[in-house]
Amino acid sequence: MKIRIISVFIVALFFTPFLGFTQYSDVPDKINWRELTSVEDVCKAFPQKMKAMLAGFNLDYPGLEKVKLANEKGDLPKAGTHLLDYYSRCNNARHLRKAQPAVTAETDALADTILKNVFVIQNVRGEVPYGEDGHRDWYYKGPNNDREWAWLSNRHSQMNHVLSSYFDTGNPKYAKYIDLFLRDFIVKSMPYPAVKSSTSVWRGLEVAARAKVWSRIFYGLINSDYLLPSTRLLMLSSLPDHAHYNRNFHGSNNWLTMEISALATVATNFPEYKPSGAWLDYSVKTMMQSMKEQVYADGVQTELTSHYHNVSLRNFELFKNICDQANKPLPDFFNETIEDMYAYIARAMRPSGYRILNNDGDLGSDRAIISAGARKFNNAEWEYLATNGASGTRPSDGPSWFYPWAGQLISRSGYDTNAHWSFFDVGPWGSGHQHNDKLHISISAYGRDLLVDAGRFAYTGEVAEKFRGYARGTQGHNTVLIDGKGQKPDVRVVDQPLSDDHYKITSDFDYAWNSFDKYHDLERVKHTRSVLYVRGNFWVVLDRIESEAPRKIETLWHWHPECKVQVGKEMITSTKNDKGNLKIIPVGKTKWNIDEVTGQESPEIQGWYSAEYNKYEPNVATIYSTDIKSDVSFIWLLIPFDSSSPEIEAKVISKSIEGVELSITDKNKGQWEMTIPYANSNLVKLAFGS
C-alpha cells in the first residue's frame, strides 16, 4: 500500500506541468508587496515563480519569439518585459479591451466606499482589516463571523464596480486601487496549494469568479499606466493556478457551470499557456455532459431552485459566448437547452416579474433576464410575459404550465399585472440547495404576494445559526406537520417525469397532486395533496392524511409580511389589505384550533420571512391544528380578491376513497360542481352554471 501511494505521488508530480499550474518555493517570509512595482522587482522577489510561469507558456506561440530568446538566455526581467509587450499588442480578448478614459476628478459613491476596504457582501457591510504583515485579512468573515462573507469577498466581484467606475469617471484612483488590491492578494495567496479546498482564498467558486474578473481587468487596463507591470506579471503567473484548480477540483451542478466556464475563460483569453487547448477541450466535453445531467428534459435545472437555475443558465450562456468567440462549435442541443431554460423562467415568473421563491434562493426579479432572452432568441412570447402583454405575442399554450420532470405546476389566470398566480410543488427533492417542502403552495394575486415560502435566510454565521433549520424545514412552508414532525429528505434526482395522471391543464382549470410519506421519527403516515385551480376564480386544496394511529395535524399558511391578517367567523382567515387579498376557508366539519404566530423565537422559530440572503422580517403564520384518529381528508377553499370580498359558499356533496365532490356557489357568478380526486387527473370534473 505504501509503495502504491508513493507511485501515485510521483506520477502526480511528473504530470503537474502539463496540467498547467506552477510550483515554487521562493515565497519570502516577509515582503513589502507595495514596493513591487516593476518587472525587475517581481523577478527579484520571486525568481522561481517567474521561471515556472515562463515554463508554462508555449514560447513557440507566434509573437513570443523575443520572450523565448530572453528566457533561453536566463534573463528573467527581459523575458517578463517582452511578455507584457506582447500582451499589450496581441489580438487576444478584443471584446475586453477598452480605450482609456480622459482623466477627471469625478467620483462614484459606492466605489469610494470600496476604496476604504468596506465591502457589502450579501447585504452585510464590513470593513476588511489589515494584518500585522501589511496585507488585508483575506480570511476576514465580516461582522457576523460568516464564512460566506469571507468566501464571497474573495471572488473580487467588488472590483467589477471599481473598474466600471474608472471607465465611467476617468478618476485614476480607481485603477490604482485595483492595482494595489490585486498585488496584495496575489502575493498573500502564495503559494498555490494545488489541492481541493474550502478555505476563503482557494475554494472553487471563488477561484472561478476571480479568473473572470481578472480577465476583464487585465485586458481592460492593458494600456493603462495604473495597472503596474509587476501586477500584470503576477496576474499572468497566478491565472494558470486558477485554471488548474478549476480543471482538477471542480464541483458539480451549478458549481460546475461556474468553474468550467472560468476554465474556458482562461483558455480562450490566454491561449499562449501550454495547456490552454487541452483546457478548452476538457471544458467543452465536461460542460456538455454536465448540461445533460444537470437540466431536465423540461428545461428545469435539477436543483429545482429558481435562484440557482438562473446561475446555471447564466454560466451556460457565458460558456457559449466564450466558445463562439473562440470559433469552437457546440452541439445544437446546447443552444436548445439554454432556450428551454429561458422558457421555464419566463413561464414561471409571477405577474409582478419576480421569480419563484423556493428552496435556497432569493426572490429577485426575472423581468430583465427574460427580456434579454427574448431579444437574443427573437421570442415574442417571452417578451409578452416580461411586459405583461404590453408588447410581443400572447403565448399559444398558456397561461398555466406543468413541468413533469421538475414536478411544478404554475397556474395563472392571465398575463396582466393583477393576474392570479400560484406555484405548487409535487416534484423530487432536488440535487442541491433543498428544503423539506414537498406539496408546498405559494400564491400571488392582484399585484401582491399572499402565501409565501419562508426563503433561505443565510447559510452560515449568526443569521444561519438562528434561522437555517426553519428555512430548510417543513415548518417554514405551506404544507402540513404531523405530530409536530416535518419531512425528511427524499429522492434527489428522478430518471423519468411524472405521468399524466398527476396533472391536467384545461382552459377552465389546472389540477395536480402527489404524496409524501417520509417524516422524521414517524412510520406509516402519508400526506397526499391535490390542488384544483378554477381559472380566474379560486383554488381548492385537498389534503388526505393516512395514518394507522392517532395524530396531531398542523396545516400551515405563511403570509407575506405586508399582509394584514385576521381570523373571522367559522374559522375563516382573510387578509384586510387595501389591494390584493386572499381568504382561506376550511370546508367541512373538522374542529380546528387556530394559532397566529408572528416573529416567534421560542420555543421554536416560526413566523419569519427572508426575501434576500441575510435579510429577514416577521410575518404571520396561521396554523390550523386538529387531532385525528385515523385516515382523514381536509378541504381548503382559497379565494383571491382585490378589495371587496366575494360571497362564496362551499358544500361537500360526498366523500369517497377516490376523492371529494364539492359545490361552490358565488352569488354574483354562479355555481361550480366539481369532483376532485386525491390521485388521478382522469377523474377531475368541473361544471359551471350561472
N, C-alpha and C positions, 0 to 999 in steps of 0.2 A: 504493500500500500504506500509506504514512504517513497519507494522508487518511482511509482506512478505519479505521485504528486510533484516530485522534483521534475519529472519529464514534462509534465504539463506546464510547469512554470518556465522551463527553458524554451518550450515551443512558443509560449506567450511572449517572451522577451524577443525571440527571433522574429516574430511577425509584427511586433509593435510598430516599426517604422512604416510598414505598408498599410497599417490601419489609420495612420495619419495623426498621431499625437506625438508631442515632443517630451522627452525626458531629460532632466538636467539636475545637477546637484550644486549649482553655484548660486543659491539664494542667500545673500548675506544676512546675518542676524540683524544688523541694523543698517538702514539705508535711508537717506533723505530723498524720498521719491519726488519731492518738489524741485530738487535740483537736477533731476534727469530731464534735460531739455533737448539735447542733440542726439544724433545718431551715435556719435562718439561716446557720449555719456552712457547710453544703454549698452553698447558693446563692451565698455569697460566694466560696467556693473554686472552684466550677465553674459559673459563670453560663451559659455557652454550652451546657454539657451539660444543665443543667436546662431551658433553653429548648427544646433539641432533644427532650428527654424529653416535655415537655408537648405539643409539636407532634406527637408520636407517639400521643397519646391522642385518642380521639373524645370531645371535650369536650361534645358534644351527647348523650352517653350519659346515661340517667336517673340522677340523683343527683350528677352532676358540674357542676351549674349554678354553684355558688359557685367551683369551680375555674376554670371558663371565665371568669367575671366578673373574678376576680383576675388571671388571665392576660392578659385584654384590657387591663387597667389597667397591665400590666407589673410587677405586684407578685409577684415570684417566691416570696418566703417565704410570703406568704399563700396563694398557689396551692398550694404544696407542703404547707402545713398542712392546707388543706381536702381535698387529695387523700388524705392519711393518715387524716383523719377519715372520709372516705368508705369507705376500706377497713376501718376498724375496725367499721363498722356495716352494710356491704352483705351480701348473701346469697351471695357467691361462696364456693366451696370449703367448704361446710358440713362435708364429711367430713374436712377437715383442721383445723378449728378445735377447740381444746381449752380446757377450764376450767383456769385456772392453779392449780397445787398450793399447798398451805399451806407456808409457809417452814419448813425444817428445816435441821439441820447434817449430815444423813446424807450419806454419800459412796458412790461406786462406784469400785472399784479401777482398772478399765480407763479410765474417764472421767478419773480423776485423772492417769493416765499421759498421756493425750492432752492434758490441760491443760498438760503440760510440753513440748508440741510433739514428743512422742515417738509416732510412728505405727508400727504394724505393718502393712506392705504386703506381701501375698503371702508371708507367713511370715518377712519380714525386718524387724527392728526398727531404726529410725533416728530420730535427733533432728534436726528441721529447724532450721537455724541462722538467725540474723538477719543481715542485711547492714548495711553502713555507713549505708544510708539509713533504717534503723529498721524496715524491712519484713522479714517472713520471706522466706527464699530459696525462692521458688515454683518454682525450677528445680533444686532440690537432688535429686540422683539416688540418695540413700541410701548406705549404707556400701559397697555393691558396685558403685557407679558404674553403676547400671542405669536406663536411661531409662524403663523400665516403672514403676519405683518413683516417679519424678517424675510420670509421667502419672497413675497411679492416686491419688497423694496429692492431685492437683488435681481429683479427682472430688468431693471433700468428703464422701465416704461416712462418714468418721470422725465427721462432725457428726451423723449419724443416731443414733449411740450416745450422744453427749453430750446431744442433745435428749431422747432417751428417759430418760437418767439424770436430767435436770432434772425431768421429769414424774414419775419414779419416786420421787425423793428430796425434791424441793422445794428443793434447795440452789441459791441464786441464782448461785453461782459458775459453774455450768454454762451457764446462759443468758448470763451476762456474757461468758464465753469465746467463745461463738458470735458474739455481737455484735462483739467485737474482731477475731475471726478473719475475719469477712466484710468488715468495714470495711477491714482491712488488705489483703485480697485484691483487692477491687473497685478501690480506689484504685491499687494497684500494677499491676493489669491494664490500666489506661487507657494509651492509647486502644485501643478495639477495632479490630483491623486490617482486618476485613471481607474477608479472603482465606482460602482454604483453607490449613490449616497443620498441621504435625506438631509444633509446639512444645509444651512441657509445659503451658502455660496454654490455648492456643487450638487444641486438636485436637478432632475431632468427638465422640469418646466422652466426653471429659471435660466438654465443653460440655453434652452431653445429660444426663449424670449430675447436674451442678450444677443445671440447671434443675429437676430433680425434687426434689433435696434442698432447694433454696431455697424451693420452693413449700411444702413441709412446714414449714420454719422460719418463713417469712413469716406464714402463717395460724395456725400453732401458737402463735406468740408475739405475735399481733396485739394481744392485750390485756395484754401484759406490759410492765412498765416497763423491763425489762432489754434488750430489743431497741430501741435508741435511735432517735429519729426520723431522725437522719442516716443510719443504717444502712438503715432501711426505704426511704428515698428513693433511696439508692444502689442498692439491690436493684431497685427499680422502674425505675431508669434503665439497668440492665445487662441485665435479663431480655430486652428486645427485641433486644439484640445477640446473646444466646444463641439466641433464636428465629430471627433472621436467618441465623445460621451454620447451624443445623440445616435450615433451609429451602433454602439455596442451596449448601451444601457437603457434604451428607450422603453417606455411602458406600452400599454395597450389602450384601446378605446380612444377617448378624446385626447389623452396624453400622447398617444402615438401620432395623431394628426399634427399636433403642435411640434413634437420633437422631430418627426421625419420631414415636415415642411421646413424646419430650421436647417436640417442636414442638407436638403436640396438648395436652400438659400445660400449656404456657404459654397456648395459645389458649383453653382452656376455663377455666383458673383466673383468667385476666386478660382477659376478653372486652372490656375497655374500650380495649385497644390497637386502633388503626385497622385493622391487617392481621389481627386475630385470626380473623375469619370466613374470610378467604382462606387463612390458615394451616391452619385446621381442614379446609376443603375439600381443600386440597392434601394434607394428611395422610391423609385417607380414601382419596383416589384413589391416592396413592403406596403406601400400605400394602396396599391391595387387590391392586395389580399385583405388588408385591413378594412377597406371600404366594403368589400363583400361580406366580411364578418361583422362589421360594425353597424351597418344600415339594413334594416328590414326591407323586404320587398315593397312595403307600402310607403317607404321613404322616411321612416322614423328611426332615429339613432337609438341603439339598443339600451342605452342608459335610461331612456324614457323620461328624461328631464329636459324640458324645453330650453332651459338655460344652456345646458351642455350640448344639446342638439345644435344650437347656434354656434357654439365653439367649434364643433367638428365641421360644420358647414363652412365656416369662415376659413378654416385651415385647409379643407379640401379645395376651396376656391383659390386660396393663396398658392397651393401646390400646382394647380392647373395653370395659373398665371406664370409661375416660375418655369414650368415646362414649356409653355407657349413661347416665352422669351428665349428659351434655350433651344427652340425648334425640336423639342423632344415630344413626339406624338404620344397621346394617351388613347386607350381604347374608348369606343363610343359609350360604353356603359358608365364611364366615369362622369361624363357630362350629363348623361341621363339621370344618374343618381343624384347629382347636385340639383338638377331640376326638380326631381321628386322631393328632395328635402326642402326646397323653397315652397313647393306646392303645399306641403304639410303645414309649415308655419303660417302661410297665407290663409289657409282654411281654418286653422286652429285659433287664430288671433281673435281676441274679443272685439266687439264693435268699437271699443274705445281705442283700439290699436295696441293694447297690451297683450303680452303672451300669456299662456297658461302658467300659473304658479304651481309647480308640482315637484316633488322630490327636492333635491338640493338645487335651488336656483333662486334668482331674484326675479321680481315681477317684470319690469322693463318693457319698453315699447318696441314692437317689431315693425312699426309702420314704415320707417325709413329703410330698413333692411329689405322689406318686401317691395317697396317702390323701386329700389335699386335693382333688385332681381327682375322685376317686371320690365325695366328698361333693357337689362342685359339679355334677357331671353325673349324680349318682344312679346310678353304675355299680357294681353289686355285684361284677362280675368283677374290676375293678381292686382293689377292697377285698380280695378273696380273694388276689390276687397280693401285695398290700402286706403282708398279715398272715400269709402262708404258710398260708392256709387256715383261720385261726382264726375268721374271720368273712367274710361275703359269699357269693358264689355261684361255684362252680367254673366256669372258662371252658369254653365249649362246643366250642371249636375248638383247644385246646392239646393237650399242653403245649409243643409246638415251633411256631415260626413262621418263614416265609421272607419277606423283603421284596424283591420282584423289581426295584424301581427302585433301592433302596439296595444290592442285592446282598449281603444279610446273612442268614445262617442262624443262628437262635437255637435251640439244642437243649436240651431239658430232659428229665429222667426223671420229674419231677413238680413239686409246688409246696411241699414241706416244706423246712425249712432245710438238710437233708442232701442235697437233690436234686443230681443231676448237672446241669451247665450248660456250654455252650460257645458261643463266638462265632466264626463262620467268615466271612471277608471275601472275597467274589468280585465285588465291585461296582466302580464307577468310582472314580477318584482322589479326587474331591471338589472343590467350588467354593472352598474356602478351608481353611486350617489343616491341610494334607495331610501325611501321611507316606507314604514309599515302601514300603508294607507289604502289597501285594496277596497274597492267599492265606494270610494270617496266621490262626492259630487260638489262642484263649485258652480255658482250661479251669478250672472250679472243681468241687469235689465234697466232700461231707461237711462243709460249712461252711468250706472252706478254698480260697483261690485257689492254683492249682498252676502252670499255664503262663500267663505274663503278657506283655503289651505293656510295653515299656520306659517309656512315659509321655512327658511333654513337657519336663521339667526347667525350662527358662526360655527366654524369647525374646531377652533382651538382658542385658548385664552379664557378670560373671565366670563365673557358672554356665553361661550360654549359650555363652560362648566355648569352654568346655571340652566341653560335652555336646550342643550343639544338633545337630551333624552326626549324632551317634549316635542322638539321639531321632527325627530325621526319616528316618534311613537304614534300609535293609533290615536292616542288621546288628543293629538293636535289636528285631527281630521274629521270630516263629516261622515262618520260611519258608526259602528257600534263597539262597545266594550262588553265583554261577557264576564260576569263576576269580577269586574274591575280589571280584567286582563286584556291586553292588546294582542295584536297579531305578531307572529314570528316571521322571519324571512321565508320567502317562497322561491319558486323557480326563477333563476336569473335571466335566462335566455331560452326562447322556445324555438323549436325546429319546424313548426307549422302554425298557420294562422287559426284564429277561432273560426269555427264553422258557421254557416249561415243561420243556424238555429239560435245563435247568440245575439242576433241583431236583425233589425228591419227598419228601413227608412222609406217612407212614402210621402206623398205630397201633404198628407194630413197629420202624420205623427212620426216620431222616432221611438225606437224601443231597443233596449239592450239588457242583458243580465249576465251574472256569473256568481260563483260561490267561493267561499273561503272557509277552511277548516283547520288552520294551524294557529292555535293560540297558546300563549305561554302558560304552562302548568295546567292545561286543560286537555281532556281527551273526549272524543265522541261528541263534539259540538260542531255545528256548521251554520254559517250565515250566508243566505242567498239573497241577493238584492236585484230587483228588476226596476227599471226606470222607464216610464212612458211619458214622453213629451208631446202634448197636444199642441200642434204648431200655432203660435200666436196667442195661446191661452194659459196653459198651466202645465206643471209636472205632477205626476203621481209616482211616488216612491213606495215600492212594496218590499218589505223585509220579511224573510222567512228564517226563523231560528229553529234548528233541530237540536234537541238535547235529550239524553236519557235520564237526566237528573234535574232537580230544581236549580234555577239560575237567576241571577240578577242581571237584567239587561239595561244598558245605558245607551241611548241614541243621542249622538252629539251633533249640534248645529252651531258652527262658528261664524260669527258675523263680522263684516268689515268694521274697523274701528270707527268709521264715520257714521255708522248706522245707529239710530236711536231705537232701542228695542224694548218692547213691553209684552207682558203676558196678560191676556184678557180672559173673557169668559170661555168656558168649555175647553180650557187648556190650549187656546189658540195663541200662538206667538206671532207678533207682527212688528214691523218697523213703522216708525212715525216720522219719516223723512219728508222734507219739502218736495223732493222729486226722487223717484226711483225707490220702490218699496217691494217687500215680499211678506206674504202671510203663510205661516205653516199651520195646517190644520190636521191634528190626528183624527183619523176616521175610524169609527168603530167604538167598542165598549171597553177598551183597555183602561184601567185605572192607573194614570200616570202621576208620578211626583215630578215636579219641575224645579230645577235649580238654575239660577242665573249667576254665572261666575265671571268676574272681570278682574284681570290682573292679579290672580291668586298665586301666592308663592308657597303657602303651607296649607295643608300637609303635603300637597304636591302642586306642581306648576300646572296652571290651567287659565285660559282666557288671555292669550298673548298672540301677537301677530308681528311678522317680520317681512316687509316687502323687499328689503335690501340687506345685504350682509352687514352685520354689526349694528343694524338699526332695528328697534323693536318698540312696541307700544301695546297697551292693554286693549283688548276687545272683548265683546260679550260672547260667552259660550253658553248656549241654552242646552241644558241636559235633561232629557226626559228619561226617567228610570221607572222600572217596574219589575216585579218578581214573577217568574213563570215556573210552572211545574213540569212541563214537557214541551213538545213542539207547538209553535205558535207563529202567527203572522201579524204584522203591523202595517197599516196603510197610512201614508202621509200625502196630503194634498198641498202642493206648494204653488201659491198664486201670486204672480208678479202684477204690480200695478203702478201707475205713475204717481198720482196724488190722491185719487178717490178710489177707495176700496170697493171692488165689485161684490155684489150679493150672490154668493155661491153656496149651494148646499150639496153635500155628498152623502150617498146612501149605499150601504153594502147590500147587494141583492143576494149574493150567495158566495160561499167559500167551498173549495174542494181541494183535493190533493194536488191538483194541477195549477190552481191559481184562484183569482177572485173575479167576481163580476160587480161592477160599480155603475151607479147612476149619478151623474154630476150635472147640476142644473144651475145655470146662470140666468137670473130673472130677466136680464136685458138681451141675452143672446139666444138661449135655448137650452136643450138638454142633450148630453152625451151618454150613450150607453156603451160600455166597454168591457172587454174581457182582457185581464192582464195575467198572463201565465207566469209562474215562477221561473220556468226554464225552457220555453220553447217558442221561438218567434213565430212559428207557423200557427200558433193558437191565438195570436193577438187579434182582437176585433175592436173596431171603433165605428160607431154610428152616431150621427148627429141629426137632430130635428129641431126646427125653430118653433 
